[in-house]
Amino acid sequence: MTLYLVTKGIAAGVAMLAPFAGRLGLPTNRAGWLPEVLALIFIGITGILLVEDLKKPLAFIRLFTRPNWKSWLVKGAWIINAFVAITLLSVLFRWLGSDVLANILRWINVLAGAAVAGYTAFLFNQCEGRDLWQSKLLLPHLIAQALMCGAAVLAIWALNSPDEAFSGVYLFAAISHVLFAAYEIFRRHHTDNATQAVAGLDVVRIGPLPALRVSVVLVLISLFCIFLGLSHFVFIPALLALLMYEPAFIRAGQLPPL
């Protein structure tokens, strides 16, 4: 699930930033197709991870043949399908030379990308008994994480951006991520379950490493990369930071006994 959240975040983030790709400094010859290609690659990886996580891959078909529309697992699958369809159509129209239609679909995909990033908040919200996951701020937090992923990945190809606009987007998203996480950690929680889960954030380890603390260090390193003018390398600490934060959040929510 950790990897799925990051790959889904990259796909959603590049889609949300796609209409602004040229203005943000992506070279003209790449601004027209690169965001959609990246979105399709990473949403494809996300789909593979989702099917694999079911343990019984054929059970995935039931989401479409016998859907339970009260489940956000089903709704999320259809949101992803819509996202893929819009992205493919945008690529097709671009290839056929219909840039106007392709650009219209890009703007529609901003909303679809936000939905892809954010539906997991509603999925987590359905896990009753995991009070840490019930936060009303999880939706905007996931969208901020997606923008963080999208800006970090697209900045790789924006080496000639004169104003380092992607750096500004990344700074906004990364600082938002930190503020959302800090608020969740330090605010007063109204249930013992949530209080215990927050305490568990500092307990979760990835191998020998304390996940939350390493995540904080990696975010700081990414910010130093921005201030040192190394924005095209920021994707390394940025994505690693989320790969450390996500398991801390997920496992901590599961630590308190039901």
Residue pairs with C-beta under 8 A, 6 or more apart in sequence:
1 53
1 246
1 250
2 243
2 246
2 247
2 250
3 49
3 243
4 46
4 49
4 50
4 53
5 120
5 142
5 145
5 242
5 246
6 149
6 239
6 242
6 243
6 246
7 42
7 43
7 45
7 46
7 49
8 42
8 43
8 46
8 116
8 117
8 120
8 146
9 117
9 142
9 145
9 146
9 148
9 149
9 150
9 242
10 38
10 42
10 146
10 149
10 150
10 153
10 239
11 38
11 39
11 40
11 41
11 42
11 43
11 46
11 83
11 113
11 116
12 39
12 83
12 113
12 114
12 116
12 117
12 143
12 146
12 149
12 150
13 113
13 117
13 146
13 147
13 148
13 149
13 150
13 151
13 153
14 35
14 38
14 39
14 42
14 113
14 149
14 150
14 153
14 154
15 35
15 36
15 39
15 83
15 87
15 106
15 109
15 110
15 112
15 113
15 116
15 150
16 109
16 110
16 113
16 114
16 117
16 143
16 146
16 147
16 150
17 24
17 35
17 147
17 150
17 151
17 154
17 169
18 35
18 36
18 39
18 106
18 109
18 110
19 103
19 106
19 107
19 110
21 30
21 31
21 34
21 35
21 154
22 28
22 31
23 165
24 154
24 158
24 161
24 165
24 166
24 169
25 158
25 160
25 161
25 162
25 163
25 164
25 165
25 166
26 34
26 35
26 154
26 157
26 158
26 161
27 157
27 158
27 160
30 157
32 94
32 99
32 102
33 91
33 94
34 154
34 157
35 106
35 154
36 87
36 90
36 91
36 94
37 91
38 153
38 154
39 83
39 87
39 109
39 113
40 84
40 87
40 88
40 91
43 80
43 83
43 84
43 87
43 116
46 80
47 80
50 60
50 77
51 57
51 60
54 60
63 73
63 74
63 77
64 77
67 74
67 78
68 74
69 75
71 126
72 119
72 122
72 123
72 125
72 126
73 123
75 119
75 122
76 119
76 120
76 123
79 112
79 115
79 116
79 119
80 116
82 112
82 115
83 109
83 112
83 113
83 115
83 116
86 105
86 108
86 109
86 112
87 109
89 105
90 102
90 105
90 106
90 109
91 102
93 99
93 101
93 102
93 105
94 102
113 146
114 143
114 146
116 146
117 142
117 143
117 145
117 146
118 139
118 140
118 142
118 143
120 142
121 138
121 139
121 141
121 142
122 139
124 130
124 133
124 134
124 138
124 253
125 133
125 134
125 138
127 133
127 253
129 193
129 258
130 193
130 197
130 253
130 254
131 189
131 191
131 193
131 194
131 197
131 253
131 256
132 184
132 193
132 194
132 197
132 198
132 249
132 252
132 253
133 253
134 194
135 141
135 184
137 180
137 183
137 184
140 176
140 180
141 176
141 177
141 180
141 181
141 184
144 173
144 176
144 177
144 180
145 173
145 177
145 242
147 169
147 172
147 173
147 176
148 170
148 173
148 174
148 176
148 177
148 238
148 242
149 238
149 239
149 242
151 166
151 169
151 170
151 173
152 170
152 222
152 234
152 235
152 238
152 239
153 235
153 239
154 166
155 166
155 167
155 170
155 231
155 232
155 234
155 235
156 232
156 235
158 165
158 166
158 231
158 232
159 232
164 226
164 229
164 231
166 231
167 226
167 231
167 234
170 222
170 226
170 231
170 234
170 238
171 223
171 226
174 219
174 222
174 223
174 238
177 219
178 216
178 219
181 245
184 198
185 198
185 201
189 195
189 198
192 256
193 256
196 255
196 256
197 252
197 253
197 255
197 256
198 252
200 251
200 252
200 255
200 256
201 212
201 248
201 249
201 252
202 210
202 212
202 213
203 252
203 255
204 210
204 211
204 212
204 247
204 248
204 251
204 252
205 211
206 214
206 244
206 247
209 244
211 244
211 245
211 247
211 248
212 244
212 245
212 248
214 244
215 241
215 242
215 244
215 245
215 248
216 241
218 237
218 238
218 240
218 241
218 244
219 237
219 238
219 241
221 237
222 234
222 237
222 238
222 241
225 231
225 233
225 234
225 237
226 234
